[in-house]
Amino acid sequence: MVPRVMDWPAGGGRFRLNECLAHGYHSIYNVFRNRQRTFVNDLISFELEDSRIRKNVHARLRLNGQYVIDTWAITAHTPTATTQAAWHTLWGSASKYLRDTKSKGIVHPDPDLLGYGDTRIAVVETKIPAVRIVCNEWLGSFSTQQERFEVLGSFPIYPGHGRPRYLDKGGTAWTNLSHIDMTDPVRARLSQGNGPGVFAVAVDLPTNDGGLDYLGILLFRLADVEVQSWETMSCTVDSWWAAGKMTVDQDYRAIKYNFAADQGHILVDSEVGTEDFRWRDFTAPMDGSWERVGLSSAWFDDLGAKVPVSPNQPNDTSVTTVESILNLALFDTLQRWGALQATELALAVTVVDGLSRSSSFLTSTYSAMLEPLVSHSWTAETAKKLVNLDKPKTAFSPEGAYDMVSVKLQMILPSYVMSARGWFDRLCMAILMAHALIALGHTFWVLWHGETSDAWESMTELIDLTLESDRPSSKKEPGLSNTSAGVRTWAPLKEVGCVEAVDQPAVATAGGPPVPAKHLQLRVGEGRTMNQKVKDPSCVPEAGVEYH
C-alpha cells in the first residue's frame, strides 16, 4: 500500500433555502478601483467580500488577437454560500462537543481523532451562476446636437449554444448581429441627466429559435462636447445556471461564522463541473447540466440601482451602480482594445454577482434557516447527525420544508492513509509480502541452525577490513590501484574479493617469547592466494579463531 492523501467523508447535513441584486456593488467597485486595467493572462481570479460572505470570482478573458474567444465569469451562489459557511462553523462546534463529552456511538472509535483533522472541507454540489459576455468591437455613434436623433445598437447574437463570432473557410472573421433601435431607451436615460462617463441601458434581444431572450446592453459615452457626438458599444449577456460545486476549505483556526451578527468571513470557492471551462474554445455543454437563464432588461434595471456620484450632487446627475463600475474599469474612450476587454470583464463580474444573489427570497438572517441548531444546546444525538463517517444526514426539517429546495452539504477531512489503487499498487504489495515471507523464513532458519548466513554484521566492519588490508598494487593486482579519490581504471569491474587469513610477523608478548599469528586481509583479483586456480586452504579463515 502507498501512503497518499484521501478525502474521508465526515458527515455534513442538509439545509433549506427559501437578497437586493445590487448588494455586491461596493465590493465590485473596490476591486476595479484597486486593480490594473490591462491583463496579461486570460484566466484570472479575485475575491469579493461584503457584509455577509467572502467568495472567489473566476473569469476567462478574451485576449487581443483571439477573435472567437468569449469572456466568462463564474462565482458562488450567495445565499447557498452564506448558509454553507454557517454550516461549516456548526460542524466544528458539533465535533468539539463530541470530543469534550466523549459521546459514544459515533462510527469512529475515538471522537478525539476527528479533531486532528487540520483542514475541514465543506462541499455543496449545486448549480452556480455563469455569465458569458461578448461586445461588438465595431463602435457606433450618434449626435444629440439635433433634437431628432436615432441610435442603432448592433448586438452580437448567439446561434444556439455556439458563438456569435466565427471564421469562414478563407479565415475572414464574421459576427452574427441583431440590430435594435435604441433611441427611446437612450433618450430616457439622457433625460435623467448627462455628463462625463459611460452610460448603460438594457434591452431584451429576442431569439429566432423560440428560446429564452438574451440581454443586450448598450454603452454610450460623450466623445466630443462641441458637436455633442457620442460613441456606442453594444454588448450581449448570455447567462447560465451551471452544474458545479462550492467549497469551503478552512482549518480549525479560521474565523467562525458570527451568528449574532449573521456575518460570515469564511472564503467560499466555486468551480464548474467541466475541465473544458479553462480552454479558450469553451462553450456551454448541451448535455442538460447547464441551464440557460433569461435575464430581462427589468432585471438589469434592478441590478443598476442609482448611486450618487458624490454626497453633494443632486439625484438627477447620479449614475447607476453598473455605470459607476464601468467608469472605473474603462479608459477615457471605448475605442481601444483594453476598453473592450475591461468592459466585458466588468459586465461579466457585475452580472454574475447579481445573478448569484437571485433565486432565493430575501431573508433578514441566514441563521434562521438553520434553526433549531443555532439557538439550542448540543445533544449527542443531534451532534452525531452532523459528525459521522458517512454521508450527510437530515438534522432538522423546518416548517414548510416541502416548499424549499434541499441542499446537501458534505464535510470532508483530508488525511494520509495507506491504500491501494490500481494494478501497480497491488503488484508492489505482492512483492512486499513475498519479501516479508522470505525474511520470516530466514529468521526461522537462523533460529534452527543457531548461526547466521552473513559473514559480516555490518558494512562498518567490511570498510575497516578494507582499510587495514594491503594495497592491491603491492600484491600484484595492478587493476585495482587506489588513489585518494577513487580508482584509475575500469578494471575492477566484476572482480571477486576474498577474505584471507595470512601470516604476519610474530607478535611479542609481555611475559614471553614472540607468538606467531595470522591476520585477515581482503584480497582482490590476482592478489589472491591461489593453489592450482583454487583458493589455498591454508588461507581460509576458520570459525572460532581469533585473528589480529
Legacy VTK file of the C-alpha trace (Angstrom):
# vtk DataFile Version 3.0
C-alpha trace
ASCII
DATASET POLYDATA
POINTS 548 float
0.000 0.000 0.000
1.089 3.527 -0.733
0.660 6.474 1.659
-1.450 9.162 0.000
-3.863 11.935 0.888
-7.511 10.900 0.696
-10.747 12.701 1.482
-12.687 10.979 4.243
-16.414 11.772 4.457
-17.198 13.127 7.913
-20.918 13.778 7.851
-22.388 17.141 6.995
-26.073 17.860 6.682
-28.955 19.191 4.659
-30.309 22.719 4.823
-33.166 24.508 3.094
-33.201 27.661 1.009
-36.355 29.647 0.996
-31.288 39.337 -1.332
-31.182 43.115 -3.241
-29.390 42.333 -6.511
-27.043 45.332 -6.243
-25.889 44.370 -2.756
-22.413 43.433 -4.045
-21.799 46.822 -5.663
-19.299 48.156 -3.124
-17.175 45.003 -3.252
-17.005 45.023 -7.069
-16.354 48.764 -7.080
-13.335 48.319 -4.798
-11.948 45.518 -6.977
-11.910 47.628 -10.138
-10.716 50.696 -8.281
-7.615 48.910 -6.993
-6.636 46.619 -9.891
-4.770 47.407 -13.093
-6.664 47.950 -16.323
-4.556 45.698 -18.530
-4.419 41.908 -18.383
-1.658 39.536 -19.417
-3.323 36.195 -18.681
-6.737 35.104 -19.858
-7.511 33.259 -16.595
-7.862 35.469 -13.527
-9.371 35.063 -10.061
-10.101 37.556 -7.335
-12.103 37.807 -4.142
-15.329 39.681 -3.443
-16.310 40.410 0.140
-19.406 42.057 1.543
-21.058 42.143 4.943
-22.254 38.545 4.638
-19.761 36.452 2.711
-16.373 36.177 1.001
-16.323 34.424 -2.337
-13.993 33.934 -5.278
-14.788 35.025 -8.807
-13.106 33.150 -11.666
-13.019 34.788 -15.086
-11.634 33.903 -18.501
-10.950 36.866 -20.757
-10.873 37.407 -24.484
-7.321 38.449 -25.319
-6.168 40.568 -28.208
-5.852 38.503 -31.373
-8.202 35.784 -30.064
-11.197 36.814 -32.111
-13.506 33.862 -31.494
-12.938 33.653 -27.741
-15.614 34.738 -25.264
-15.350 36.305 -21.807
-16.772 34.167 -18.995
-17.206 34.654 -15.240
-18.410 32.256 -12.540
-18.897 32.600 -8.796
-20.742 31.031 -5.883
-24.479 31.350 -5.288
-24.541 33.819 -2.406
-27.487 32.503 -0.300
-26.148 28.958 -0.573
-22.590 30.094 0.183
-23.680 32.049 3.253
-25.575 29.085 4.676
-22.695 26.773 3.741
-20.229 28.933 5.696
-22.561 28.897 8.696
-22.885 25.097 8.497
-19.085 24.767 8.371
-18.950 26.513 11.758
-21.804 24.380 13.134
-19.987 21.178 12.158
-16.863 22.329 14.002
-18.943 23.138 17.075
-20.619 19.711 16.973
-17.230 17.991 16.601
-15.875 19.892 19.612
-18.927 18.904 21.656
-18.419 15.220 20.870
-14.738 15.416 21.832
-15.455 17.245 25.084
-18.281 14.963 26.186
-16.700 11.694 24.943
-20.011 10.649 23.458
-20.249 7.008 22.490
-21.829 5.545 19.426
-20.100 7.503 16.715
-18.790 5.337 13.896
-15.209 6.345 14.602
-13.814 4.615 17.732
-12.454 7.836 19.221
-14.023 11.268 18.532
-10.746 12.880 19.584
-9.130 11.621 16.388
-11.589 13.626 14.306
-10.216 16.751 15.931
-6.766 16.062 14.493
-8.030 16.976 11.032
-6.352 20.308 10.436
-8.349 21.106 7.290
-12.120 20.840 7.177
-13.758 20.947 3.775
-17.456 21.577 3.191
-18.645 20.739 -0.333
-22.023 21.515 -1.879
-22.751 20.198 -5.356
-25.272 22.554 -6.899
-25.883 24.971 -9.750
-23.720 28.087 -9.792
-24.117 31.242 -11.897
-22.054 31.548 -15.068
-22.152 34.542 -17.409
-20.759 34.975 -20.916
-20.260 38.480 -22.305
-19.385 39.490 -25.841
-19.189 43.088 -27.062
-19.141 44.337 -30.628
-15.705 45.802 -31.240
-17.124 47.926 -34.079
-18.391 51.031 -32.319
-21.425 53.056 -33.312
-22.115 56.745 -32.894
-24.875 59.331 -32.727
-25.153 63.069 -32.119
-27.546 64.911 -29.828
-26.808 68.255 -31.444
-30.094 67.882 -33.287
-33.281 67.291 -31.340
-34.321 64.385 -33.515
-31.598 61.718 -33.466
-31.588 57.955 -33.810
-29.481 55.334 -32.044
-28.942 51.873 -33.526
-27.482 49.059 -31.464
-25.697 46.177 -33.224
-25.662 43.366 -30.676
-23.755 40.085 -31.156
-26.251 37.234 -31.133
-25.614 33.609 -30.115
-26.801 30.902 -32.527
-27.901 28.204 -30.075
-25.052 27.237 -27.752
-22.390 28.499 -30.141
-20.571 31.787 -30.514
-21.619 34.986 -32.253
-18.214 35.220 -33.961
-16.802 32.711 -36.394
-14.162 32.342 -39.094
-15.106 31.311 -42.602
-13.059 28.965 -44.785
-10.949 31.855 -46.002
-10.071 32.914 -42.450
-12.259 36.034 -42.518
-13.926 36.896 -39.195
-17.697 37.385 -39.125
-20.137 38.251 -36.355
-23.845 37.412 -36.100
-25.548 40.696 -35.205
-29.013 41.749 -34.158
-29.795 45.394 -34.990
-32.132 47.051 -32.465
-33.466 50.616 -32.362
-32.200 52.019 -29.039
-33.388 55.604 -29.484
-36.118 55.563 -26.829
-34.004 53.901 -24.059
-31.125 56.310 -24.740
-33.445 59.351 -24.691
-34.954 58.162 -21.418
-31.524 57.753 -19.853
-30.275 61.145 -21.043
-33.403 62.796 -19.672
-32.266 61.782 -16.190
-29.132 63.916 -16.566
-25.936 63.522 -18.561
-22.311 64.262 -18.024
-18.880 62.681 -18.345
-18.523 58.937 -18.135
-20.234 55.869 -19.543
-23.986 55.292 -19.516
-25.714 51.945 -19.894
-29.210 50.929 -20.973
-30.575 47.429 -21.431
-32.865 45.830 -23.989
-34.383 42.386 -24.472
-32.932 40.594 -27.516
-35.393 38.074 -28.988
-34.054 34.836 -30.427
-35.098 33.203 -33.671
-35.279 29.686 -32.216
-38.052 30.492 -29.725
-35.762 30.120 -26.726
-35.130 32.477 -23.850
-34.279 36.036 -24.752
-30.777 37.398 -24.393
-29.978 40.610 -22.576
-28.470 43.422 -24.615
-26.581 46.308 -23.010
-25.807 49.473 -24.940
-22.971 51.602 -23.585
-22.613 55.181 -24.756
-20.192 57.939 -23.867
-19.816 61.586 -24.863
-16.811 61.696 -27.193
-16.941 65.337 -28.391
-18.593 68.026 -26.306
-18.678 70.683 -29.031
-20.668 68.684 -31.550
-22.378 66.501 -28.913
-21.049 63.337 -30.543
-21.489 60.066 -28.654
-19.750 56.733 -29.229
-21.613 53.487 -28.526
-20.708 49.876 -27.792
-23.213 47.003 -27.982
-22.792 44.011 -25.651
-24.757 40.782 -25.248
-25.205 38.855 -21.990
-25.602 35.073 -22.028
-26.354 33.744 -18.531
-26.493 30.180 -17.191
-27.013 28.031 -14.145
-24.017 25.707 -14.447
-23.523 22.343 -12.788
-20.640 22.702 -10.355
-19.726 22.756 -6.720
-18.971 25.252 -3.968
-16.204 24.563 -1.465
-15.221 25.899 1.936
-11.637 24.801 2.642
-10.561 26.143 6.046
-8.729 24.855 9.100
-9.986 24.965 12.665
-8.216 28.284 13.270
-10.279 30.147 10.646
-12.677 32.883 11.721
-16.006 31.333 12.626
-19.408 32.409 11.381
-20.866 35.151 13.587
-24.422 34.003 14.242
-25.228 37.026 16.421
-24.444 39.460 13.580
-25.279 36.902 10.882
-21.940 37.539 9.187
-19.506 35.056 7.739
-15.894 35.721 6.840
-15.095 32.232 5.551
-13.944 32.162 1.920
-16.216 30.176 -0.413
-14.765 28.954 -3.704
-16.608 27.583 -6.721
-15.888 25.616 -9.861
-17.905 24.280 -12.749
-18.147 20.569 -13.308
-16.201 20.534 -16.571
-12.495 20.919 -17.200
-13.235 22.450 -20.604
-14.008 25.779 -18.943
-10.294 26.587 -18.867
-9.947 26.061 -22.609
-10.334 29.083 -24.825
-12.814 27.437 -27.186
-15.234 26.603 -24.372
-18.969 26.754 -24.948
-21.743 25.693 -22.610
-22.306 21.907 -22.758
-25.520 20.654 -24.301
-25.959 17.598 -22.058
-28.530 19.274 -19.793
-26.076 20.039 -16.975
-26.181 23.750 -17.855
-29.496 25.632 -17.980
-29.958 28.980 -19.674
-31.256 31.914 -17.651
-33.367 34.511 -19.395
-32.353 37.860 -17.911
-34.617 40.769 -18.776
-33.973 44.483 -19.065
-36.111 44.989 -15.947
-33.768 42.694 -14.029
-30.799 44.754 -15.229
-32.526 47.939 -14.062
-32.835 46.416 -10.578
-29.158 45.480 -10.726
-28.211 49.060 -11.643
-29.586 50.925 -8.654
-28.866 54.656 -8.548
-25.762 55.733 -6.647
-24.919 59.477 -6.308
-21.533 60.423 -7.709
-20.864 62.398 -4.508
-22.965 63.230 -1.424
-23.363 66.850 -2.568
-24.583 66.096 -6.098
-28.323 66.096 -6.850
-30.030 62.900 -7.812
-30.637 63.961 -11.425
-26.917 63.594 -12.218
-26.419 60.316 -10.405
-25.207 57.197 -12.154
-26.178 53.586 -11.619
-24.023 51.037 -9.863
-23.200 49.359 -13.186
-22.167 52.663 -14.743
-20.048 53.530 -11.727
-18.120 50.265 -12.062
-17.700 50.722 -15.825
-16.285 54.217 -15.324
-13.634 52.715 -13.060
-12.782 49.856 -15.397
-12.607 51.807 -18.652
-10.111 54.225 -20.130
-11.214 57.630 -21.420
-12.555 56.080 -24.596
-14.365 52.997 -25.844
-12.150 52.718 -28.915
-9.181 50.778 -27.549
-8.779 47.043 -27.162
-8.183 47.482 -23.446
-11.538 49.248 -23.165
-13.293 46.332 -24.882
-11.631 43.806 -22.608
-12.304 45.829 -19.452
-15.932 46.337 -20.479
-16.537 42.622 -20.955
-14.892 41.771 -17.631
-16.719 44.482 -15.666
-20.093 43.495 -17.100
-19.438 39.774 -16.585
-18.458 40.246 -12.932
-21.337 42.630 -12.188
-23.972 40.451 -13.830
-22.685 37.161 -12.377
-22.624 38.693 -8.892
-26.177 39.959 -9.330
-27.259 36.564 -10.629
-25.594 34.920 -7.623
-27.946 36.880 -5.343
-31.037 35.752 -7.248
-33.267 32.677 -6.976
-33.679 32.945 -3.204
-36.073 35.057 -1.185
-34.586 37.978 0.714
-34.061 36.939 4.319
-33.018 39.196 7.157
-31.000 36.468 8.825
-29.472 33.301 7.393
-29.147 31.938 10.914
-32.906 31.497 10.937
-32.558 28.962 8.123
-30.551 26.716 10.477
-32.904 26.638 13.414
-33.081 24.889 15.843
-29.350 24.115 15.621
-28.286 27.715 16.270
-30.278 28.609 19.378
-30.411 25.211 21.147
-27.646 23.463 23.066
-25.968 20.448 21.548
-27.056 16.941 22.370
-25.207 13.769 21.495
-27.996 12.690 19.159
-28.034 15.974 17.229
-24.244 16.306 17.061
-23.877 12.783 15.669
-26.201 13.670 12.796
-23.666 16.277 11.714
-20.429 14.453 12.590
-20.129 10.863 11.368
-18.134 8.794 8.942
-20.883 8.568 6.391
-22.987 10.637 4.052
-24.850 13.725 5.299
-27.975 13.190 7.358
-31.003 15.397 7.934
-30.542 17.055 11.322
-33.818 19.015 11.236
-36.737 19.832 8.964
-38.029 23.411 9.130
-41.682 24.303 8.735
-42.736 24.448 5.122
-39.752 22.362 4.052
-41.763 20.872 1.195
-41.761 24.320 -0.447
-37.984 24.703 -0.171
-35.005 23.295 -2.012
-32.986 20.682 -0.129
-29.235 21.292 -0.374
-26.776 18.536 0.588
-23.525 19.581 2.262
-20.710 17.015 2.570
-18.000 17.524 5.188
-14.596 16.077 4.298
-11.429 15.557 6.355
-8.360 15.090 4.104
-5.724 12.870 5.726
-2.873 10.458 4.965
-3.939 6.840 4.606
-2.476 3.586 3.313
-4.446 2.475 0.305
-4.120 0.501 -2.908
-5.303 1.942 -6.201
-4.612 0.201 -9.466
-2.624 -2.843 -10.502
0.790 -1.309 -9.784
-0.040 -0.750 -6.112
-1.224 -4.353 -5.818
1.951 -5.631 -7.532
4.067 -3.694 -5.033
2.018 -5.181 -2.200
2.637 -8.709 -3.532
6.398 -8.068 -3.773
6.493 -6.691 -0.229
4.547 -9.704 1.056
6.964 -12.080 -0.698
9.905 -10.198 0.806
8.314 -10.436 4.253
7.814 -14.201 3.865
11.446 -14.677 2.790
12.646 -12.652 5.772
10.415 -14.660 8.113
11.710 -17.954 6.675
15.301 -16.779 7.075
14.591 -15.921 10.705
13.343 -19.458 11.367
16.438 -20.853 9.594
18.766 -18.834 11.826
16.911 -19.915 14.972
17.027 -23.584 13.902
20.705 -23.687 12.917
21.956 -21.301 15.567
24.076 -19.261 13.172
23.629 -16.573 10.618
24.393 -16.861 6.940
26.121 -13.487 6.809
29.876 -13.152 7.162
29.689 -9.553 8.281
27.337 -7.974 10.758
27.684 -4.520 9.343
29.210 -2.573 6.499
31.388 -0.782 9.008
33.436 -3.951 9.625
33.869 -4.502 5.884
35.135 -0.947 5.432
37.503 -1.367 8.362
38.871 -4.612 6.875
39.439 -2.876 3.550
41.380 -0.052 5.159
43.544 -2.475 7.171
44.411 -4.607 4.145
47.479 -4.213 1.947
47.188 -2.125 -1.181
46.202 -4.286 -4.194
49.127 -2.900 -6.190
51.572 -4.295 -3.623
50.064 -7.778 -4.145
50.442 -7.921 -7.914
46.977 -6.570 -8.653
47.564 -3.516 -10.850
43.951 -3.318 -11.978
42.824 -2.015 -8.602
45.289 0.750 -7.885
43.648 3.077 -5.370
44.057 6.825 -5.308
42.837 9.355 -2.824
39.612 9.930 -4.791
38.862 6.546 -6.357
40.349 4.206 -8.952
42.374 4.942 -12.068
40.849 2.396 -14.431
37.639 0.463 -15.041
39.442 -2.857 -14.489
37.884 -3.544 -11.048
34.517 -4.249 -12.616
33.228 -7.749 -11.743
36.357 -8.612 -9.718
35.871 -11.138 -6.912
37.120 -10.279 -3.465
38.153 -12.874 -0.855
38.873 -12.655 2.850
42.135 -14.498 3.661
43.906 -15.358 6.876
47.572 -14.655 6.128
50.692 -14.920 8.273
52.020 -11.817 9.915
55.291 -11.204 11.788
55.491 -12.754 15.253
53.942 -10.593 17.934
55.927 -10.192 21.168
54.042 -10.640 24.441
54.691 -9.006 27.777
55.770 -12.187 29.550
57.167 -14.473 26.931
58.657 -15.069 23.511
57.000 -13.859 20.277
53.829 -15.729 19.279
53.159 -16.418 15.590
49.721 -15.130 14.483
47.554 -14.584 11.466
45.507 -11.594 10.483
42.680 -11.053 7.997
43.238 -9.435 4.643
40.912 -8.523 1.780
42.483 -9.749 -1.464
41.092 -8.972 -4.926
41.847 -10.381 -8.380
45.430 -11.559 -8.966
46.361 -10.604 -5.423
44.516 -13.622 -4.020
46.491 -16.589 -2.665
45.718 -19.416 -5.087
46.716 -23.075 -5.312
46.098 -24.684 -8.690
43.500 -21.979 -9.590
41.575 -22.613 -6.379
41.769 -20.879 -3.048
44.629 -22.024 -0.848
43.021 -23.972 2.043
45.626 -22.642 4.441
44.361 -19.099 3.870
40.696 -19.798 4.508
39.569 -18.237 7.843
38.292 -20.699 10.428
35.285 -20.182 12.649
36.013 -19.608 16.332
39.613 -18.474 15.762
40.697 -15.037 16.914
42.634 -13.096 14.313
44.659 -9.947 14.837
LINES 2 550
18 0 1 2 3 4 5 6 7 8 9 10 11 12 13 14 15 16 17
530 18 19 20 21 22 23 24 25 26 27 28 29 30 31 32 33 34 35 36 37 38 39 40 41 42 43 44 45 46 47 48 49 50 51 52 53 54 55 56 57 58 59 60 61 62 63 64 65 66 67 68 69 70 71 72 73 74 75 76 77 78 79 80 81 82 83 84 85 86 87 88 89 90 91 92 93 94 95 96 97 98 99 100 101 102 103 104 105 106 107 108 109 110 111 112 113 114 115 116 117 118 119 120 121 122 123 124 125 126 127 128 129 130 131 132 133 134 135 136 137 138 139 140 141 142 143 144 145 146 147 148 149 150 151 152 153 154 155 156 157 158 159 160 161 162 163 164 165 166 167 168 169 170 171 172 173 174 175 176 177 178 179 180 181 182 183 184 185 186 187 188 189 190 191 192 193 194 195 196 197 198 199 200 201 202 203 204 205 206 207 208 209 210 211 212 213 214 215 216 217 218 219 220 221 222 223 224 225 226 227 228 229 230 231 232 233 234 235 236 237 238 239 240 241 242 243 244 245 246 247 248 249 250 251 252 253 254 255 256 257 258 259 260 261 262 263 264 265 266 267 268 269 270 271 272 273 274 275 276 277 278 279 280 281 282 283 284 285 286 287 288 289 290 291 292 293 294 295 296 297 298 299 300 301 302 303 304 305 306 307 308 309 310 311 312 313 314 315 316 317 318 319 320 321 322 323 324 325 326 327 328 329 330 331 332 333 334 335 336 337 338 339 340 341 342 343 344 345 346 347 348 349 350 351 352 353 354 355 356 357 358 359 360 361 362 363 364 365 366 367 368 369 370 371 372 373 374 375 376 377 378 379 380 381 382 383 384 385 386 387 388 389 390 391 392 393 394 395 396 397 398 399 400 401 402 403 404 405 406 407 408 409 410 411 412 413 414 415 416 417 418 419 420 421 422 423 424 425 426 427 428 429 430 431 432 433 434 435 436 437 438 439 440 441 442 443 444 445 446 447 448 449 450 451 452 453 454 455 456 457 458 459 460 461 462 463 464 465 466 467 468 469 470 471 472 473 474 475 476 477 478 479 480 481 482 483 484 485 486 487 488 489 490 491 492 493 494 495 496 497 498 499 500 501 502 503 504 505 506 507 508 509 510 511 512 513 514 515 516 517 518 519 520 521 522 523 524 525 526 527 528 529 530 531 532 533 534 535 536 537 538 539 540 541 542 543 544 545 546 547
